[in-house]
Amino acid sequence: MSRVALFGNTPDSFSPNAGNGACIARTERFRSTMEAAGHEVVVCSPPQTVRPGGFVSAFLRDRGPFDCIVAISPFPAEAVTHSDCALPLWIDMNGMHPAEIQLAGTDVHTNRLEMFRMLALERSLLARGDRFSAPSARQTDSVLGQLFLLGRLDCGNRGARVVHPFPHCALEVPLSRGPETDAPPRIISTGSFNSWFDHTTLFRALEYVMERDSKVVFTCSGGAVPFWSRGVEEFASMTSSSRHSDRYELRGWVRREELENIYDTATAAVLADIPCNETRLGARTRMIDWVSRGIPVACTRGAEVSEDMERAGTAIVVPEESPEELGRALLTLITRGEVRSAIRRNQIKWCSEEGDPVRVFRPLHDWCASPLRLLGGIPSNFVPRRFGSLRYRAVSFVLAVREKGISEALGRIAAKLPIPSVRQKRESQ
């Protein structure tokens, strides 16, 4: 088995202002599955500094030797690409970050600056990684297309499986007990109020439920993320103005022990997404947190995991931006015990089959046992902007020299010169 350096975010690095909750969850999943497969894993959470490469290089030197590196995006993986390390590198593209930035703001100039920053990050990851993974099959296809556009894939590596889908899989956690017998039914939502989180549909669905059930309560943990605080602020304003305001409990970011208590007393969980590119390409970590604990889920369609859960019978899934349908689904979950029981049985089955971490992460286990670099491809800084441009011609010449030799390269140039005698001589040979 191999000794692996895992760069990600650890629980002690959590900060609401950093927005690194998803990276923490992903890092823990990777760590636990690699250790279960027999690999020795050393976790590092690099600081978000202007020049993090030196920190990474020092860590690898002081804590090494290592056989390979696994890095979780965005910022921990970027830190690795800034180092002088030449070890085989697996990068987990944990979310479609440009799609997230697309939603994060209304000022076009500020948004373009953030997008420029994120595109630089994404390019550095795609240019350096030897293998990649993503939390949805849709994003896996997207990453594959990006690698082709960057020139990373050609006949030199056509036999390699370079990108793998690693959906968020089941956790080894105890099943939720649900509310006490005499306690009111409790609907929960946990996690960030991201820019793709449809707080308006969620509020209207909850109001629909509370109008028809006088006891149900709603408990929410989590809050704002960097670049996007409007969602949670608007949701808090809506709930405080509701005539059912005393049944809304917004706890904000909470400690792990309190979060586990929220899970353990839940009757059902709810998630609503807006229709957008991030919803289509992204993952929903919180849904798997609920499913792993046997908490029945009502959610909107759009994300790949929602459709997976609908197919497995582990959630009730409704169209996006349909608060009444979402409300009816929640009413079904809190009033019909036989529906909750059936969903719970399906969730337990899914966790042991399709969502089994050993099955999902097997390509990573195999690669860590025998880590390989990605050979072939055109260096990404060679990819030209426009066919026929001066840069295009210069790169073509360099590649021709490398592949065919100087004589062939000069011959190709001569064949394109607008001089009849030269062209005719070349064609007659």
N, C-alpha and C positions, 0 to 999 in steps of 0.2 A: 504493500500500500504506500501511498505518497504522502509527503509533507506539504500541506497546502497553506499559502497565505491568503486569507480571506479579507478583502478590504470592503467595508460597509459601515453601517452605523449600529452601535450597541445601545441597549436600553438606557444606559447612563448618559448618553449623548442627546437624549430627546429634549426638544425645545419647541413649543408652539410657534415661535418666531422663525425656526429653521425649516419647518414643514417636512421633517424627516421621518415621520411616523411610518410611512410606507416602506422606506428604505430599512428601517429597523426591523419591521416584520419580515421583509424579504431576506435580510441578512440572517436572521434567526432560522428561517426555513432552510437556507443553504447550509448553514453550519450544522444543524441537527442531522440533515440527511447525509452529508458527507461523513460525519462522525459515525453514523449508523452503518455506513458502508465500509468502515474500517480505516478511513483516512485520518491522519493527524492534522487538525485544523487550528491555526493560530489566527485570531481575529484582530484586526487593526481598524480603528476609526480615525482616519486622518482629519486634521483640522481644515476648515475652509479658509485658507489663506490665499494670497495672490500667487505665491510660488510654493505649492505643496509638494513638488517633486522631490526636494531635498529631504523632507520628512519621510517620504516613502522609501527613498534609497537608503537612508540611515536605518530604518526599521528592518528592511530586508537584509542589510549587512549585519546588524547587531543580533537579530533573532534567527537568522538563517543557519544552515542553508535550506532552501525550499526547492521543491520539484516543479512547482507551477503556481500561478496566481489566479484566483477567482475574484472578480470585482463587481460590485453592485452600483449601477448608475443612480443618480447622475454624478454627484460630486466625488464620492470615494473612487469611482472608476476613473474619473477625469484626473484625479491626483496621481493615479498609477501611470497614466499616459504622459504625465509631465516628468516622470522619473527617468533614470538612465537604465532601467531594468530591461533585460533581454530575455527573461523567462517566458515560457508559453503562457498566454493570457486568455482566460475565458471572461467575457463581459456580459453581464445580465442587463439588458436594456429595459429597466424596470419602469415601464410606462412610456407613452409617446409624448415626450416633453415639449416639442414644438406645438403640439395640439393643445397642451395645457396652457402654454403662453398665449396662444391665439385667443383664448377666452378671458385672460387675466387683465382686464382693463378696458377703458373706453378711449383713452387718449392715444391716438395713433402713433405719435412720435415716441412716447414712453414705451409703448408696446413694441415698436420696431427695435428699440435699443435692447429690450429684454429678449426679443426674438433673435437678434444678432448674437447676443451672448450665448443663447441656448444652441444656435446652429453651430457656433464655434465648438461648443462642448460636444455635440453629437458627432461632428466631423472628426474630432480627435479620437473619439471612441471607435468609430467605424474604421478609421484608418489604421488603428493599432491592434485591435483584437484579433485573436486566432480562431476563436469560436464564440458564438453568441447565443443568447437565449432571450425570450420575452414572455410575459405572463399571459399572452393570448396568441392563438394561431393566426389571427388577423394581423397582429403587430409583427409576428414572425415573417409573414409574407411581405410586409412593408419594409422590414429590415433587409430582407433578401434583395428587394428592388434597389434600396439605397446602396448596398454593397456593389451591385452591378454598375450603378451610375458612378460610383467612386473608382471603378476599375479594379476592385479587389478580386473579382471572380473571372477566370478565363479557362482555357483548356488545360492549364497547368494544375488546376485544383478541381476539375469537374467531377472527380470521384468522391470528393469530401462532402459530408453533411455539415454545413457550416453554421446554420441557424436552427435552433430547436425551440419548440413551444414548451414552456414550463408553466402551465396554469397554476394559480394558487391552489394548493392541495390541502388535504385534511391535516388537522393538528391532533396531537395526542393530548387531549384535554378531557376532563370529566363532563358528562352530559349535564345540561341544566336541569335543576329541580322544578323550576317554575314557581309562581307565587304560592304562598301558604293558602290553605283551604279557604280561610275567611278573608283573604286579601283580594282587592279588586284586580281584574285582568290588567296586565301591564304590557304596553307596546314600547319597544326601545328602538333607538337609533344611536349608533356609536361611530365616531370617526370625524374626519374633517368636513367642514362646510366648503368643499371645493367649488370652483367656478362652474363645474358641470353638475353640481348637486342641485336638484330642483326643489328648493325649499318652499316655493309657492304651491306647487302641486302637493307636496307633503302636508303643508298646513291645511289646505282645503280638504284633503282626504281625512285628516285627523278630526277636523270640525264635523265632517259628515258622520264619522263614527261616534263622536261625543254627543251629537244631537240624537242619536238612536240608542246609545248605551250610557246610562247615567253614572256608571261606576268606573269605566275604563280610565286609566291614567297613561300619560306618555312621559317617559324618561329619556333624556338625551344627554350623551356625553360627547366631548369634542368641541371644536370651534373653528376659528379663522385660520387661514394659512397665509404665507407670504404673498403679497400682491393681491390678496382677495379677502376682504373683511366684510364686504357688503351683504353676502348671503346670511351669515349668522346674525348680523345686526338687524336686517329686515325680518328675519324669522322671530327674533326676540321681540321686536316691536309688534308683530302680528299676534303672537301668543299673549303678550301682556294686555292687548286690547280686546282679546276674546272674552266672551261671557263665561267661557270655561277655563279661564286663566289659572285657576287654582288647581287644575288637573294637569298642567304642563310643568314639568320639572327639568330645567335646563341647568345642568351641573358644570358645563364647561369641561376643560381638560382635567382629568382625575388621575389619581395614582392607580397602579395596577390592581391593588387589593379592592379598591372601590369599583373598578371596572368589572372585575370578576363577580362581584356581588350583583351588579346590574345584569350581567349575563344570567346569573343563577336564578334571578327572580323574574325573568321575562316570560310572558305568554307568547309573544310574537315579536318579530323585528321587521323594519320597513326601510326601503331605499327607493328614492326617486331620482332619475337622471333626466337632464334635458337632452333633446336630440342634437348631437354635435359630433365632430370628428373624434374627440377624446373618448366619448361614450362608445363609439363604434370600435376604436382600436385599443382602448384601455382595459384595465382589470379592476375588480372590486374586492379588495382584500377583506373588507369587513363582512361581506356575504359569506365567505368561507369560515371566518371566525364564528359566525352564527350557526352555519350548517354543521360544523365540527362539534358543536355543543348540543345539537338536536333542537335548535330553536326554529320553529316554523317561520318562513319568510314570505312577505309580500313585497314585490318589487316591480319596476317598470321594465319593459323590453328595450333592447338596443345594445347593451353590452353583451359581449360573447358569453360571459359567465351566466348572465340572466337566462339566455336561451339554453345553455347547458343544464342549468338547474330546472328549467321548465321541462326539458326532455327527460330528466331523471326523476321528476316528480318530487323534488325537494323544496319547491317554492310555488306560490301562486304568482303568475306573471301577467301583467296587464299592459296595454299600450301606454306609451309616453304621453305626458300632459293630459291624463285622464283621471282627475281626482276622485270622481264618483266611483269609477271602476276600482281604483286603488282602495277607496274607503270600503266598498263592498267586500273586497278580498280580505281586508283586515277584520271586518265584522265576522266573516266566515271563520277566520282563524280563532277569534276570541270567544265565539259562541258555540262552535261545533268541535267537541272533543275528539270525535272519530276522525275528522279531517286532520287535526293536529297529530293524532297518533299515526295515521297513514303516512303523513309527510315525515315524521320522525323516523319511522321504519325505513323509508326510502333514503333518508339522510345517512343513517347508520350503514346501509348497504353501499351507498355511493362512497363513503369514506374508506370502506374496505376494498373497493374495486377501482372504479375510475379515478377517485381522488386519492388513492394510496400513494404516499410520497416515494416509496421504493420504485413503483412503476413509473411515476412521472419523471423522476430525476435520474433514471438509469443511464441516459447518455452522458450526464455529467460525471457519474461515478466511473464509467468506463474511461472517459477522457482523462480524469485525474490519475487513474492507474497507469495510463500511458499518454502523457500530454504531448501534443504535436503542434508545431507552428503551422500557420496557413501559408503555404508556398504558392508561387505564381502570382498573377495579377499585375496590373500596371500601378506603379507607385502613385498614390492619390494626388500628390502635388503635380503630377504630370498631366492630369486630366484637363484638357483645354476647355475654354468657354465657348468657342465658336469654330465650326468647321471652316477651314481656309484662312483663318487668322494667322498672324505672324507667329503667335505662340503655338498654334496647331502645327504649323510647318516645322518649327524648331523641334518640338517634341517628336514629331514623326521622323525627323532625321536622326535624332538620338536613338530612338527605338530601332530604326532600320540599321544603324551602325552596330547596335548590340546584337541584333538577331541575324543580320545578313553580312555584316562587314562593310568597310568603308567604300569599296568599289560599287557594291550594289546600291548603297545609299546615294552615292553621287550619281549613279545611273538613273535612279528614280527622279532626282532633281532635274537632270538633263532632259528626261522624257517630258517634263512639264514646262520646259522653257519655250517661249513663243518664237523660236528660231527654226524655220523649216528644215534647214540642212541638218541641224542637230537632231531634230525629231525624226526625220527620215532615216538618218544613219542609225539611230537607236532602233527603229522599227524593223530595219532590214537585217539586223543581227539575229 
